[in-house]
Amino acid sequence: MPLLGFWLGGRRWLRIAAFAWVANAVWRELFEEALDATTASDLVSRIVPVLLLVAIDAVRTRTLAAQAS
């Protein structure tokens, strides 16, 4: 989903879609499925890939800015 945000609107929408994805994962794990045993691995498996995408984008942005200087 966050990659779709990047494809549709660039870096800004990547961050918006990533935030929405993480918020949805936290909501689903902590509130909707509260009766099930929520483990840290469930949250990590949903959140870490999105954080990696945002981190890669941040590194690419800094690299491009440094090259432009």
N, CA, C and O atoms as a Maestro MAE file, in Angstrom:
{
 s_m_m2io_version
 :::
 2.0.0
}

f_m_ct {
 s_m_title
 :::
 protein
 m_atom[276] {
  # First column is atom index #
  i_m_mmod_type
  r_m_x_coord
  r_m_y_coord
  r_m_z_coord
  i_m_residue_number
  s_m_chain_name
  s_m_pdb_residue_name
  s_m_pdb_atom_name
  i_m_atomic_number
  :::
  1 25 0.797 -1.196 0.000 1 A "MET " " N  " 7
  2 3 0.000 0.000 0.000 1 A "MET " " CA " 6
  3 2 0.850 1.275 0.000 1 A "MET " " C  " 6
  4 15 0.556 2.189 -0.770 1 A "MET " " O  " 8
  5 25 1.892 1.370 0.835 2 A "PRO " " N  " 7
  6 3 2.703 2.585 0.785 2 A "PRO " " CA " 6
  7 2 3.367 2.805 -0.579 2 A "PRO " " C  " 6
  8 15 3.526 3.948 -1.010 2 A "PRO " " O  " 8
  9 25 3.751 1.737 -1.250 3 A "LEU " " N  " 7
  10 3 4.335 1.909 -2.583 3 A "LEU " " CA " 6
  11 2 3.315 2.466 -3.563 3 A "LEU " " C  " 6
  12 15 3.672 3.216 -4.472 3 A "LEU " " O  " 8
  13 25 2.064 2.111 -3.387 4 A "LEU " " N  " 7
  14 3 1.011 2.687 -4.218 4 A "LEU " " CA " 6
  15 2 0.914 4.188 -3.967 4 A "LEU " " C  " 6
  16 15 0.705 4.964 -4.899 4 A "LEU " " O  " 8
  17 25 1.062 4.590 -2.725 5 A "GLY " " N  " 7
  18 3 1.071 6.015 -2.397 5 A "GLY " " CA " 6
  19 2 2.218 6.735 -3.081 5 A "GLY " " C  " 6
  20 15 2.050 7.850 -3.575 5 A "GLY " " O  " 8
  21 25 3.398 6.097 -3.112 6 A "PHE " " N  " 7
  22 3 4.543 6.709 -3.791 6 A "PHE " " CA " 6
  23 2 4.279 6.810 -5.285 6 A "PHE " " C  " 6
  24 15 4.600 7.821 -5.911 6 A "PHE " " O  " 8
  25 25 3.705 5.780 -5.846 7 A "TRP " " N  " 7
  26 3 3.426 5.770 -7.275 7 A "TRP " " CA " 6
  27 2 2.402 6.842 -7.646 7 A "TRP " " C  " 6
  28 15 2.513 7.470 -8.699 7 A "TRP " " O  " 8
  29 25 1.414 7.050 -6.790 8 A "LEU " " N  " 7
  30 3 0.368 8.022 -7.089 8 A "LEU " " CA " 6
  31 2 0.792 9.465 -6.833 8 A "LEU " " C  " 6
  32 15 0.407 10.361 -7.583 8 A "LEU " " O  " 8
  33 25 1.580 9.702 -5.784 9 A "GLY " " N  " 7
  34 3 1.834 11.085 -5.434 9 A "GLY " " CA " 6
  35 2 3.235 11.436 -5.005 9 A "GLY " " C  " 6
  36 15 3.475 12.554 -4.548 9 A "GLY " " O  " 8
  37 25 4.168 10.516 -5.136 10 A "GLY " " N  " 7
  38 3 5.544 10.837 -4.779 10 A "GLY " " CA " 6
  39 2 5.844 10.630 -3.310 10 A "GLY " " C  " 6
  40 15 5.159 9.887 -2.607 10 A "GLY " " O  " 8
  41 25 6.891 11.312 -2.866 11 A "ARG " " N  " 7
  42 3 7.388 11.109 -1.496 11 A "ARG " " CA " 6
  43 2 6.372 11.500 -0.424 11 A "ARG " " C  " 6
  44 15 6.255 10.830 0.602 11 A "ARG " " O  " 8
  45 25 5.650 12.568 -0.664 12 A "ARG " " N  " 7
  46 3 4.677 13.009 0.341 12 A "ARG " " CA " 6
  47 2 3.609 11.944 0.556 12 A "ARG " " C  " 6
  48 15 3.271 11.629 1.697 12 A "ARG " " O  " 8
  49 25 3.084 11.396 -0.510 13 A "TRP " " N  " 7
  50 3 2.041 10.382 -0.375 13 A "TRP " " CA " 6
  51 2 2.590 9.053 0.115 13 A "TRP " " C  " 6
  52 15 1.849 8.263 0.701 13 A "TRP " " O  " 8
  53 25 3.870 8.790 -0.111 14 A "LEU " " N  " 7
  54 3 4.495 7.610 0.486 14 A "LEU " " CA " 6
  55 2 4.422 7.713 1.997 14 A "LEU " " C  " 6
  56 15 4.062 6.750 2.674 14 A "LEU " " O  " 8
  57 25 4.761 8.876 2.524 15 A "ARG " " N  " 7
  58 3 4.731 9.053 3.982 15 A "ARG " " CA " 6
  59 2 3.308 9.006 4.530 15 A "ARG " " C  " 6
  60 15 3.075 8.448 5.602 15 A "ARG " " O  " 8
  61 25 2.369 9.579 3.812 16 A "ILE " " N  " 7
  62 3 0.969 9.547 4.257 16 A "ILE " " CA " 6
  63 2 0.443 8.122 4.260 16 A "ILE " " C  " 6
  64 15 -0.193 7.693 5.223 16 A "ILE " " O  " 8
  65 25 0.707 7.382 3.179 17 A "ALA " " N  " 7
  66 3 0.243 5.991 3.098 17 A "ALA " " CA " 6
  67 2 0.943 5.117 4.130 17 A "ALA " " C  " 6
  68 15 0.331 4.204 4.684 17 A "ALA " " O  " 8
  69 25 2.211 5.385 4.391 18 A "ALA " " N  " 7
  70 3 2.942 4.617 5.402 18 A "ALA " " CA " 6
  71 2 2.354 4.857 6.784 18 A "ALA " " C  " 6
  72 15 2.171 3.914 7.553 18 A "ALA " " O  " 8
  73 25 2.057 6.112 7.106 19 A "PHE " " N  " 7
  74 3 1.447 6.410 8.404 19 A "PHE " " CA " 6
  75 2 0.086 5.721 8.532 19 A "PHE " " C  " 6
  76 15 -0.232 5.157 9.579 19 A "PHE " " O  " 8
  77 25 -0.709 5.768 7.472 20 A "ALA " " N  " 7
  78 3 -2.028 5.119 7.503 20 A "ALA " " CA " 6
  79 2 -1.882 3.609 7.676 20 A "ALA " " C  " 6
  80 15 -2.668 2.985 8.390 20 A "ALA " " O  " 8
  81 25 -0.885 3.025 7.029 21 A "TRP " " N  " 7
  82 3 -0.662 1.577 7.127 21 A "TRP " " CA " 6
  83 2 -0.272 1.195 8.558 21 A "TRP " " C  " 6
  84 15 -0.795 0.225 9.107 21 A "TRP " " O  " 8
  85 25 0.640 1.952 9.155 22 A "VAL " " N  " 7
  86 3 1.080 1.662 10.518 22 A "VAL " " CA " 6
  87 2 -0.067 1.874 11.503 22 A "VAL " " C  " 6
  88 15 -0.263 1.065 12.410 22 A "VAL " " O  " 8
  89 25 -0.817 2.945 11.330 23 A "ALA " " N  " 7
  90 3 -1.961 3.196 12.218 23 A "ALA " " CA " 6
  91 2 -2.991 2.083 12.109 23 A "ALA " " C  " 6
  92 15 -3.555 1.658 13.117 23 A "ALA " " O  " 8
  93 25 -3.239 1.611 10.898 24 A "ASN " " N  " 7
  94 3 -4.187 0.520 10.700 24 A "ASN " " CA " 6
  95 2 -3.683 -0.765 11.353 24 A "ASN " " C  " 6
  96 15 -4.465 -1.494 11.963 24 A "ASN " " O  " 8
  97 25 -2.401 -1.047 11.236 25 A "ALA " " N  " 7
  98 3 -1.845 -2.255 11.851 25 A "ALA " " CA " 6
  99 2 -1.954 -2.207 13.364 25 A "ALA " " C  " 6
  100 15 -2.323 -3.195 13.999 25 A "ALA " " O  " 8
  101 25 -1.632 -1.055 13.943 26 A "VAL " " N  " 7
  102 3 -1.728 -0.916 15.402 26 A "VAL " " CA " 6
  103 2 -3.177 -1.025 15.845 26 A "VAL " " C  " 6
  104 15 -3.478 -1.707 16.824 26 A "VAL " " O  " 8
  105 25 -4.075 -0.356 15.132 27 A "TRP " " N  " 7
  106 3 -5.498 -0.425 15.470 27 A "TRP " " CA " 6
  107 2 -6.003 -1.855 15.411 27 A "TRP " " C  " 6
  108 15 -6.684 -2.322 16.324 27 A "TRP " " O  " 8
  109 25 -5.667 -2.544 14.335 28 A "ARG " " N  " 7
  110 3 -6.149 -3.915 14.154 28 A "ARG " " CA " 6
  111 2 -5.618 -4.840 15.234 28 A "ARG " " C  " 6
  112 15 -6.364 -5.653 15.781 28 A "ARG " " O  " 8
  113 25 -4.336 -4.723 15.544 29 A "GLU " " N  " 7
  114 3 -3.741 -5.638 16.516 29 A "GLU " " CA " 6
  115 2 -4.152 -5.340 17.953 29 A "GLU " " C  " 6
  116 15 -4.348 -6.261 18.745 29 A "GLU " " O  " 8
  117 25 -4.282 -4.066 18.294 30 A "LEU " " N  " 7
  118 3 -4.538 -3.737 19.694 30 A "LEU " " CA " 6
  119 2 -6.016 -3.635 20.047 30 A "LEU " " C  " 6
  120 15 -6.395 -3.899 21.188 30 A "LEU " " O  " 8
  121 25 -6.860 -3.257 19.085 31 A "PHE " " N  " 7
  122 3 -8.253 -3.025 19.432 31 A "PHE " " CA " 6
  123 2 -9.217 -4.012 18.789 31 A "PHE " " C  " 6
  124 15 -10.079 -4.555 19.479 31 A "PHE " " O  " 8
  125 25 -9.099 -4.257 17.504 32 A "GLU " " N  " 7
  126 3 -10.045 -5.148 16.848 32 A "GLU " " CA " 6
  127 2 -9.834 -6.607 17.234 32 A "GLU " " C  " 6
  128 15 -10.797 -7.354 17.407 32 A "GLU " " O  " 8
  129 25 -8.584 -7.006 17.366 33 A "GLU " " N  " 7
  130 3 -8.288 -8.385 17.708 33 A "GLU " " CA " 6
  131 2 -7.802 -8.493 19.148 33 A "GLU " " C  " 6
  132 15 -6.890 -9.261 19.453 33 A "GLU " " O  " 8
  133 25 -8.411 -7.731 20.007 34 A "ALA " " N  " 7
  134 3 -7.958 -7.684 21.406 34 A "ALA " " CA " 6
  135 2 -8.175 -9.013 22.127 34 A "ALA " " C  " 6
  136 15 -7.472 -9.313 23.093 34 A "ALA " " O  " 8
  137 25 -9.120 -9.796 21.677 35 A "LEU " " N  " 7
  138 3 -9.377 -11.070 22.339 35 A "LEU " " CA " 6
  139 2 -8.326 -12.114 21.985 35 A "LEU " " C  " 6
  140 15 -8.100 -13.045 22.758 35 A "LEU " " O  " 8
  141 25 -7.688 -11.978 20.843 36 A "ASP " " N  " 7
  142 3 -6.614 -12.888 20.458 36 A "ASP " " CA " 6
  143 2 -5.325 -12.460 21.144 36 A "ASP " " C  " 6
  144 15 -5.191 -11.333 21.621 36 A "ASP " " O  " 8
  145 25 -4.407 -13.369 21.175 37 A "ALA " " N  " 7
  146 3 -3.108 -13.046 21.769 37 A "ALA " " CA " 6
  147 2 -2.296 -12.224 20.776 37 A "ALA " " C  " 6
  148 15 -1.782 -12.755 19.791 37 A "ALA " " O  " 8
  149 25 -2.186 -10.945 21.038 38 A "THR " " N  " 7
  150 3 -1.398 -10.071 20.190 38 A "THR " " CA " 6
  151 2 0.061 -10.208 20.585 38 A "THR " " C  " 6
  152 15 0.427 -10.031 21.747 38 A "THR " " O  " 8
  153 25 0.866 -10.518 19.622 39 A "THR " " N  " 7
  154 3 2.291 -10.650 19.902 39 A "THR " " CA " 6
  155 2 3.046 -9.520 19.235 39 A "THR " " C  " 6
  156 15 2.555 -8.874 18.309 39 A "THR " " O  " 8
  157 25 4.234 -9.303 19.721 40 A "ALA " " N  " 7
  158 3 5.078 -8.265 19.127 40 A "ALA " " CA " 6
  159 2 5.437 -8.614 17.695 40 A "ALA " " C  " 6
  160 15 5.605 -7.724 16.861 40 A "ALA " " O  " 8
  161 25 5.558 -9.907 17.402 41 A "SER " " N  " 7
  162 3 5.933 -10.300 16.039 41 A "SER " " CA " 6
  163 2 4.853 -9.939 15.028 41 A "SER " " C  " 6
  164 15 5.169 -9.662 13.871 41 A "SER " " O  " 8
  165 25 3.587 -9.934 15.435 42 A "ASP " " N  " 7
  166 3 2.517 -9.510 14.527 42 A "ASP " " CA " 6
  167 2 2.685 -8.042 14.138 42 A "ASP " " C  " 6
  168 15 2.598 -7.686 12.963 42 A "ASP " " O  " 8
  169 25 2.922 -7.210 15.124 43 A "LEU " " N  " 7
  170 3 3.119 -5.788 14.847 43 A "LEU " " CA " 6
  171 2 4.395 -5.539 14.050 43 A "LEU " " C  " 6
  172 15 4.405 -4.738 13.115 43 A "LEU " " O  " 8
  173 25 5.452 -6.219 14.420 44 A "VAL " " N  " 7
  174 3 6.729 -6.031 13.731 44 A "VAL " " CA " 6
  175 2 6.618 -6.459 12.273 44 A "VAL " " C  " 6
  176 15 7.140 -5.779 11.390 44 A "VAL " " O  " 8
  177 25 5.955 -7.560 12.013 45 A "SER " " N  " 7
  178 3 5.853 -8.047 10.633 45 A "SER " " CA " 6
  179 2 5.034 -7.116 9.751 45 A "SER " " C  " 6
  180 15 5.183 -7.142 8.529 45 A "SER " " O  " 8
  181 25 4.181 -6.303 10.336 46 A "ARG " " N  " 7
  182 3 3.386 -5.362 9.556 46 A "ARG " " CA " 6
  183 2 4.009 -3.974 9.469 46 A "ARG " " C  " 6
  184 15 3.781 -3.255 8.497 46 A "ARG " " O  " 8
  185 25 4.790 -3.593 10.473 47 A "ILE " " N  " 7
  186 3 5.303 -2.230 10.541 47 A "ILE " " CA " 6
  187 2 6.713 -2.093 9.970 47 A "ILE " " C  " 6
  188 15 7.003 -1.099 9.306 47 A "ILE " " O  " 8
  189 25 7.586 -3.053 10.208 48 A "VAL " " N  " 7
  190 3 8.982 -2.928 9.787 48 A "VAL " " CA " 6
  191 2 9.148 -2.754 8.275 48 A "VAL " " C  " 6
  192 15 9.950 -1.913 7.868 48 A "VAL " " O  " 8
  193 25 8.443 -3.492 7.423 49 A "PRO " " N  " 7
  194 3 8.618 -3.244 5.980 49 A "PRO " " CA " 6
  195 2 8.277 -1.812 5.565 49 A "PRO " " C  " 6
  196 15 8.927 -1.247 4.686 49 A "PRO " " O  " 8
  197 25 7.268 -1.232 6.191 50 A "VAL " " N  " 7
  198 3 6.889 0.146 5.874 50 A "VAL " " CA " 6
  199 2 7.975 1.109 6.351 50 A "VAL " " C  " 6
  200 15 8.322 2.055 5.644 50 A "VAL " " O  " 8
  201 25 8.502 0.874 7.532 51 A "LEU " " N  " 7
  202 3 9.568 1.731 8.035 51 A "LEU " " CA " 6
  203 2 10.818 1.638 7.169 51 A "LEU " " C  " 6
  204 15 11.528 2.628 6.994 51 A "LEU " " O  " 8
  205 25 11.088 0.459 6.628 52 A "LEU " " N  " 7
  206 3 12.219 0.310 5.710 52 A "LEU " " CA " 6
  207 2 12.019 1.144 4.448 52 A "LEU " " C  " 6
  208 15 12.957 1.783 3.972 52 A "LEU " " O  " 8
  209 25 10.809 1.142 3.908 53 A "LEU " " N  " 7
  210 3 10.531 1.955 2.726 53 A "LEU " " CA " 6
  211 2 10.748 3.440 3.001 53 A "LEU " " C  " 6
  212 15 11.350 4.144 2.190 53 A "LEU " " O  " 8
  213 25 10.261 3.909 4.133 54 A "VAL " " N  " 7
  214 3 10.417 5.321 4.483 54 A "VAL " " CA " 6
  215 2 11.894 5.648 4.716 54 A "VAL " " C  " 6
  216 15 12.354 6.724 4.335 54 A "VAL " " O  " 8
  217 25 12.633 4.737 5.332 55 A "ALA " " N  " 7
  218 3 14.060 4.962 5.569 55 A "ALA " " CA " 6
  219 2 14.833 5.007 4.247 55 A "ALA " " C  " 6
  220 15 15.703 5.861 4.071 55 A "ALA " " O  " 8
  221 25 14.530 4.112 3.336 56 A "ILE " " N  " 7
  222 3 15.191 4.119 2.028 56 A "ILE " " CA " 6
  223 2 14.893 5.417 1.299 56 A "ILE " " C  " 6
  224 15 15.782 5.996 0.676 56 A "ILE " " O  " 8
  225 25 13.656 5.877 1.371 57 A "ASP " " N  " 7
  226 3 13.299 7.141 0.728 57 A "ASP " " CA " 6
  227 2 14.051 8.303 1.361 57 A "ASP " " C  " 6
  228 15 14.494 9.208 0.654 57 A "ASP " " O  " 8
  229 25 14.202 8.291 2.675 58 A "ALA " " N  " 7
  230 3 14.923 9.368 3.358 58 A "ALA " " CA " 6
  231 2 16.393 9.381 2.958 58 A "ALA " " C  " 6
  232 15 16.971 10.450 2.758 58 A "ALA " " O  " 8
  233 25 16.995 8.217 2.840 59 A "VAL " " N  " 7
  234 3 18.401 8.138 2.428 59 A "VAL " " CA " 6
  235 2 18.551 8.613 0.991 59 A "VAL " " C  " 6
  236 15 19.491 9.341 0.673 59 A "VAL " " O  " 8
  237 25 17.633 8.208 0.120 60 A "ARG " " N  " 7
  238 3 17.687 8.643 -1.277 60 A "ARG " " CA " 6
  239 2 17.527 10.160 -1.381 60 A "ARG " " C  " 6
  240 15 18.198 10.796 -2.193 60 A "ARG " " O  " 8
  241 25 16.659 10.734 -0.581 61 A "THR " " N  " 7
  242 3 16.431 12.177 -0.612 61 A "THR " " CA " 6
  243 2 17.697 12.926 -0.187 61 A "THR " " C  " 6
  244 15 18.078 13.914 -0.816 61 A "THR " " O  " 8
  245 25 18.339 12.457 0.873 62 A "ARG " " N  " 7
  246 3 19.568 13.113 1.336 62 A "ARG " " CA " 6
  247 2 20.673 12.966 0.301 62 A "ARG " " C  " 6
  248 15 21.430 13.909 0.071 62 A "ARG " " O  " 8
  249 25 20.779 11.802 -0.326 63 A "THR " " N  " 7
  250 3 21.808 11.583 -1.341 63 A "THR " " CA " 6
  251 2 21.606 12.497 -2.532 63 A "THR " " C  " 6
  252 15 22.564 13.075 -3.045 63 A "THR " " O  " 8
  253 25 20.361 12.631 -2.978 64 A "LEU " " N  " 7
  254 3 20.079 13.506 -4.109 64 A "LEU " " CA " 6
  255 2 20.344 14.970 -3.767 64 A "LEU " " C  " 6
  256 15 20.828 15.727 -4.608 64 A "LEU " " O  " 8
  257 25 20.029 15.366 -2.538 65 A "ALA " " N  " 7
  258 3 20.277 16.748 -2.110 65 A "ALA " " CA " 6
  259 2 21.773 17.027 -2.026 65 A "ALA " " C  " 6
  260 15 22.222 18.121 -2.369 65 A "ALA " " O  " 8
  261 25 22.543 16.047 -1.572 66 A "ALA " " N  " 7
  262 3 23.990 16.218 -1.468 66 A "ALA " " CA " 6
  263 2 24.629 16.305 -2.848 66 A "ALA " " C  " 6
  264 15 25.588 17.053 -3.042 66 A "ALA " " O  " 8
  265 25 24.112 15.557 -3.793 67 A "GLN " " N  " 7
  266 3 24.643 15.585 -5.153 67 A "GLN " " CA " 6
  267 2 24.319 16.903 -5.840 67 A "GLN " " C  " 6
  268 15 25.092 17.376 -6.674 67 A "GLN " " O  " 8
  269 25 23.188 17.496 -5.499 68 A "ALA " " N  " 7
  270 3 22.777 18.742 -6.127 68 A "ALA " " CA " 6
  271 2 23.611 19.930 -5.621 68 A "ALA " " C  " 6
  272 15 23.731 20.945 -6.306 68 A "ALA " " O  " 8
  273 25 24.172 19.798 -4.446 69 A "SER " " N  " 7
  274 3 24.965 20.897 -3.862 69 A "SER " " CA " 6
  275 2 26.308 21.055 -4.517 69 A "SER " " C  " 6
  276 15 27.082 21.933 -4.135 69 A "SER " " O  " 8
  :::
 }
 m_bond[275] {
  # First column is bond index #
  i_m_from
  i_m_to
  i_m_order
  :::
  1 1 2 1
  2 2 3 1
  3 3 4 2
  4 3 5 1
  5 5 6 1
  6 6 7 1
  7 7 8 2
  8 7 9 1
  9 9 10 1
  10 10 11 1
  11 11 12 2
  12 11 13 1
  13 13 14 1
  14 14 15 1
  15 15 16 2
  16 15 17 1
  17 17 18 1
  18 18 19 1
  19 19 20 2
  20 19 21 1
  21 21 22 1
  22 22 23 1
  23 23 24 2
  24 23 25 1
  25 25 26 1
  26 26 27 1
  27 27 28 2
  28 27 29 1
  29 29 30 1
  30 30 31 1
  31 31 32 2
  32 31 33 1
  33 33 34 1
  34 34 35 1
  35 35 36 2
  36 35 37 1
  37 37 38 1
  38 38 39 1
  39 39 40 2
  40 39 41 1
  41 41 42 1
  42 42 43 1
  43 43 44 2
  44 43 45 1
  45 45 46 1
  46 46 47 1
  47 47 48 2
  48 47 49 1
  49 49 50 1
  50 50 51 1
  51 51 52 2
  52 51 53 1
  53 53 54 1
  54 54 55 1
  55 55 56 2
  56 55 57 1
  57 57 58 1
  58 58 59 1
  59 59 60 2
  60 59 61 1
  61 61 62 1
  62 62 63 1
  63 63 64 2
  64 63 65 1
  65 65 66 1
  66 66 67 1
  67 67 68 2
  68 67 69 1
  69 69 70 1
  70 70 71 1
  71 71 72 2
  72 71 73 1
  73 73 74 1
  74 74 75 1
  75 75 76 2
  76 75 77 1
  77 77 78 1
  78 78 79 1
  79 79 80 2
  80 79 81 1
  81 81 82 1
  82 82 83 1
  83 83 84 2
  84 83 85 1
  85 85 86 1
  86 86 87 1
  87 87 88 2
  88 87 89 1
  89 89 90 1
  90 90 91 1
  91 91 92 2
  92 91 93 1
  93 93 94 1
  94 94 95 1
  95 95 96 2
  96 95 97 1
  97 97 98 1
  98 98 99 1
  99 99 100 2
  100 99 101 1
  101 101 102 1
  102 102 103 1
  103 103 104 2
  104 103 105 1
  105 105 106 1
  106 106 107 1
  107 107 108 2
  108 107 109 1
  109 109 110 1
  110 110 111 1
  111 111 112 2
  112 111 113 1
  113 113 114 1
  114 114 115 1
  115 115 116 2
  116 115 117 1
  117 117 118 1
  118 118 119 1
  119 119 120 2
  120 119 121 1
  121 121 122 1
  122 122 123 1
  123 123 124 2
  124 123 125 1
  125 125 126 1
  126 126 127 1
  127 127 128 2
  128 127 129 1
  129 129 130 1
  130 130 131 1
  131 131 132 2
  132 131 133 1
  133 133 134 1
  134 134 135 1
  135 135 136 2
  136 135 137 1
  137 137 138 1
  138 138 139 1
  139 139 140 2
  140 139 141 1
  141 141 142 1
  142 142 143 1
  143 143 144 2
  144 143 145 1
  145 145 146 1
  146 146 147 1
  147 147 148 2
  148 147 149 1
  149 149 150 1
  150 150 151 1
  151 151 152 2
  152 151 153 1
  153 153 154 1
  154 154 155 1
  155 155 156 2
  156 155 157 1
  157 157 158 1
  158 158 159 1
  159 159 160 2
  160 159 161 1
  161 161 162 1
  162 162 163 1
  163 163 164 2
  164 163 165 1
  165 165 166 1
  166 166 167 1
  167 167 168 2
  168 167 169 1
  169 169 170 1
  170 170 171 1
  171 171 172 2
  172 171 173 1
  173 173 174 1
  174 174 175 1
  175 175 176 2
  176 175 177 1
  177 177 178 1
  178 178 179 1
  179 179 180 2
  180 179 181 1
  181 181 182 1
  182 182 183 1
  183 183 184 2
  184 183 185 1
  185 185 186 1
  186 186 187 1
  187 187 188 2
  188 187 189 1
  189 189 190 1
  190 190 191 1
  191 191 192 2
  192 191 193 1
  193 193 194 1
  194 194 195 1
  195 195 196 2
  196 195 197 1
  197 197 198 1
  198 198 199 1
  199 199 200 2
  200 199 201 1
  201 201 202 1
  202 202 203 1
  203 203 204 2
  204 203 205 1
  205 205 206 1
  206 206 207 1
  207 207 208 2
  208 207 209 1
  209 209 210 1
  210 210 211 1
  211 211 212 2
  212 211 213 1
  213 213 214 1
  214 214 215 1
  215 215 216 2
  216 215 217 1
  217 217 218 1
  218 218 219 1
  219 219 220 2
  220 219 221 1
  221 221 222 1
  222 222 223 1
  223 223 224 2
  224 223 225 1
  225 225 226 1
  226 226 227 1
  227 227 228 2
  228 227 229 1
  229 229 230 1
  230 230 231 1
  231 231 232 2
  232 231 233 1
  233 233 234 1
  234 234 235 1
  235 235 236 2
  236 235 237 1
  237 237 238 1
  238 238 239 1
  239 239 240 2
  240 239 241 1
  241 241 242 1
  242 242 243 1
  243 243 244 2
  244 243 245 1
  245 245 246 1
  246 246 247 1
  247 247 248 2
  248 247 249 1
  249 249 250 1
  250 250 251 1
  251 251 252 2
  252 251 253 1
  253 253 254 1
  254 254 255 1
  255 255 256 2
  256 255 257 1
  257 257 258 1
  258 258 259 1
  259 259 260 2
  260 259 261 1
  261 261 262 1
  262 262 263 1
  263 263 264 2
  264 263 265 1
  265 265 266 1
  266 266 267 1
  267 267 268 2
  268 267 269 1
  269 269 270 1
  270 270 271 1
  271 271 272 2
  272 271 273 1
  273 273 274 1
  274 274 275 1
  275 275 276 2
  :::
 }
}
